[in-house]
Amino acid sequence: MNKIIFIASVLDPRNKFEYVEGALEELFGEEKGKKINVEVYAYMNSLFGEYLKKYSTESCPQSPSSSTSSNNTSNTPSGSVISASKIRTKLSLKKQKEDNGSGGAKSELDKYISEEQEPFSEEFDILSWWKTHAPRFPILSELARDVLEFIDY
């Protein structure tokens, strides 16, 4: 079973795990639904861990054609160009780690899951929600963008 569809539902702030857990139990019965929910949660943590590695240690590629400075980029002493959004993401991650100890970035996922669900609305724009909340969830918003755009949510 491809768990990415369940991950997409968890990344919908109107649903989160409460909805997924209930839907799985309704579809597969209580025992099997809970088992699948545990697997989805583990897969979500694993996927988040991969994004955490990617975005907390990613170095920006050097590009000869983009060596000129603009409002959204900055040259490093080594000559590579870093976008403003990458700088903000890294600064936010660094601040989270300082505020919460070494596990601070991990708590980004836990913080999202523990917050109240958004009220249901047909006009809700999930990608706009993630864009708006990217400063609070810099790594999780990257994950959400990729998953939700991949499945055309």
Salt bridges, closest charged atoms under 4 A:
ASP12 OD2 - ARG14 NH2 2.69
GLU30 OE2 - LYS34 NZ 3.50
GLU39 OE1 - LYS3 NZ 3.92
GLU39 OE2 - LYS35 NZ 3.43
GLU50 OE2 - LYS53 NZ 3.19
GLU58 OE1 - LYS86 NZ 2.95
ASP99 OD2 - LYS95 NZ 2.77
GLU115 OE2 - ARG136 NH2 2.23
GLU142 OE1 - ARG145 NH1 2.97
ASP146 OD1 - ARG145 NH2 2.89
